[in-house]
Amino acid sequence: MRRSVCIFLGMLMLVLVGCSNEALVEEQKSTLEAQRSMLKQLDQQIVELEETIKEKQKIIEQHEDEFSYLNTLSQSELEAYKLFAEEKKIEHLSQFSPENILLVYYHSVVIGDIDAIYTLTYNDGTLPDLVTFQQTYTKEGLLMKDLNSAATFRYYHTIEVREENQTDKDAFVELRISYGKFNKSIIYGLKKESGIWKMDMLPYFRDLEEKSQ
């Protein structure tokens, strides 16, 4: 009797173990299927993310290629600038506002057009000749300073004349950039010469002269 009971219990345990193993196998299969499905979804998400990144990079590169400080000029102003760039005659910019003169100045800095920068600079009779100006502007750090500013304010948010300081012959133009908590601005002085706005660079040259003495 005992022997029969033992045999029965043994067989029952084998059955239970077998069922348990089958359940474990099924559970493992189910887990593997779920993991495979999850991996497929992740792979798809990665592909979609990579495509999104590529599209964003294309947009950024496109904006980089298209950016110019002249982008906000009207068609007639662009045509006037082209004539100025070719002939270096400031008269072509006679209708330009102080803000647009600053934008043309920054554009000239970016492309390294020193002749244009010189022509855009106010001269009260004390501005040095072109050759001396070029040497001073490039070797005394003025060009590098302007290049850094042009890079910093590349995507400026506002450009406007400070009305409280403006007169018939003087204007102060402020460029402002803002990203989150980062805010920065820079102010340039301009003066009218023969009825045309020009960049007032003379204080920089006077400072250099004083330092050299």
C-alpha positions in Angstrom: 0.0 0.0 0.0 2.7 2.4 1.0 4.6 1.5 -2.1 1.6 2.3 -4.3 1.2 5.6 -2.5 4.8 6.5 -3.0 4.6 5.6 -6.7 1.5 7.7 -7.1 3.0 10.7 -5.3 6.2 10.3 -7.4 4.1 10.3 -10.6 2.1 13.3 -9.4 5.3 15.2 -8.7 6.6 14.4 -12.2 3.3 15.6 -13.7 3.4 18.8 -11.6 7.0 19.4 -12.5 6.2 18.9 -16.1 3.3 21.3 -15.9 5.5 23.7 -14.1 8.2 23.5 -16.7 5.7 23.9 -19.5 4.3 27.0 -17.8 7.8 28.3 -17.3 8.6 27.7 -20.9 5.4 29.4 -22.0 6.2 32.3 -19.7 9.7 32.6 -21.1 8.3 32.5 -24.7 5.9 35.2 -23.8 8.6 37.3 -22.2 10.9 36.8 -25.3 8.0 37.8 -27.6 7.4 41.0 -25.5 11.1 41.8 -25.5 11.3 41.3 -29.3 8.3 43.5 -29.8 9.8 46.2 -27.6 13.1 46.0 -29.4 11.3 46.4 -32.8 9.5 49.5 -31.4 12.8 50.9 -30.1 14.5 50.2 -33.4 11.7 52.1 -35.2 11.9 54.9 -32.7 15.6 55.2 -33.3 15.1 55.2 -37.1 12.5 58.0 -36.7 14.7 59.9 -34.3 17.7 59.7 -36.7 15.5 60.9 -39.6 14.2 63.8 -37.4 17.8 64.7 -36.5 18.8 64.7 -40.1 15.9 66.9 -41.1 16.8 69.4 -38.2 20.4 69.4 -39.3 19.4 70.2 -42.9 17.2 73.1 -41.6 20.0 74.4 -39.5 22.5 74.2 -42.4 20.0 75.8 -44.7 19.6 78.7 -42.2 23.3 79.0 -41.8 23.8 79.2 -45.5 21.0 81.8 -45.9 21.9 84.0 -43.0 23.1 87.5 -43.8 22.9 90.8 -41.9 21.4 92.1 -45.1 18.4 89.8 -45.0 16.0 92.5 -43.6 16.9 95.0 -46.3 14.2 95.7 -49.0 14.9 94.9 -52.6 15.7 98.6 -53.4 18.0 98.8 -50.5 19.8 95.6 -51.6 20.3 97.1 -55.0 21.7 100.2 -53.4 24.0 98.1 -51.3 25.3 96.2 -54.4 26.1 99.5 -56.1 27.9 100.7 -52.9 29.8 97.4 -52.6 31.0 97.7 -56.2 31.8 101.4 -56.3 32.5 102.2 -52.6 30.4 105.4 -53.0 28.6 106.2 -49.8 26.0 108.2 -51.8 24.3 104.9 -52.7 23.3 104.6 -49.0 21.9 108.1 -48.6 18.4 106.8 -47.8 19.6 104.2 -45.3 18.5 104.5 -41.7 21.1 104.3 -38.9 19.9 100.7 -38.2 20.6 99.6 -41.8 23.9 101.3 -41.9 24.9 99.3 -38.9 23.7 96.1 -40.6 25.7 96.9 -43.7 28.7 97.6 -41.5 28.4 94.2 -39.8 28.0 92.5 -43.1 31.2 94.2 -44.3 33.0 93.0 -41.2 31.8 89.4 -41.8 33.0 89.4 -45.4 36.2 91.3 -44.6 35.5 94.3 -46.9 37.8 96.8 -45.2 37.3 99.3 -48.0 33.6 99.3 -47.3 34.2 99.6 -43.6 36.4 102.6 -44.2 33.8 104.2 -46.4 31.2 103.6 -43.8 33.3 105.3 -41.1 32.5 108.9 -40.1 35.3 111.3 -40.9 35.5 114.7 -39.3 38.8 115.4 -41.0 40.9 113.4 -38.5 40.3 109.9 -39.8 43.6 108.4 -41.1 44.0 107.5 -44.8 42.8 104.1 -46.1 46.2 102.3 -45.8 46.8 103.5 -42.2 43.2 102.7 -41.3 43.5 99.2 -42.7 46.7 98.6 -40.7 45.3 100.0 -37.5 41.9 98.3 -37.9 43.4 94.8 -38.5 46.5 94.9 -36.3 45.2 96.7 -33.2 42.3 94.3 -32.5 39.4 96.3 -33.9 38.7 93.8 -36.6 38.7 90.9 -34.2 36.5 92.8 -31.8 34.0 93.5 -34.5 34.1 89.9 -35.7 33.3 88.7 -32.2 30.4 91.1 -32.0 29.1 90.1 -35.4 29.2 86.4 -34.3 27.6 87.1 -30.9 24.7 89.1 -32.4 24.3 86.9 -35.5 20.7 86.1 -34.6 19.8 89.4 -32.9 16.2 89.9 -31.7 15.9 93.6 -32.0 17.8 96.5 -33.5 16.6 100.0 -32.8 17.7 103.6 -32.4 17.7 104.9 -28.8 15.3 107.7 -29.3 16.3 109.5 -26.1 19.8 110.1 -27.5 19.0 110.8 -31.1 19.6 114.2 -32.7 19.6 115.4 -36.3 23.3 114.5 -36.6 23.8 111.8 -33.9 22.2 108.4 -33.3 22.9 105.4 -31.1 21.8 102.1 -32.4 21.3 99.2 -30.0 21.5 95.5 -31.0 19.9 93.1 -28.5 20.0 89.3 -28.3 18.1 87.2 -25.8 18.1 83.4 -25.2 16.3 82.3 -22.0 18.1 84.0 -19.2 20.9 85.2 -21.5 20.5 88.8 -22.5 23.1 91.0 -24.1 23.1 94.2 -26.0 25.6 96.5 -27.7 25.3 100.1 -28.7 27.0 101.9 -31.6 27.3 105.6 -32.2 26.6 107.0 -35.7 27.0 110.5 -37.0 25.7 112.2 -40.2 28.3 113.2 -42.7 27.0 115.2 -45.7 23.5 114.0 -44.8 24.4 110.3 -44.7 24.6 108.2 -41.5 28.1 106.7 -40.8 29.7 104.7 -38.1 31.5 106.8 -35.5 34.8 104.9 -35.1 36.8 108.0 -34.2 36.7 107.3 -30.4 38.4 104.0 -30.9 41.2 105.6 -32.9 41.6 108.4 -30.4 41.9 105.8 -27.6 44.6 104.0 -29.5 46.5 107.2 -30.1 46.4 108.0 -26.4 47.6 104.6 -25.4 50.5 104.8 -27.8 51.7 108.1 -26.4 
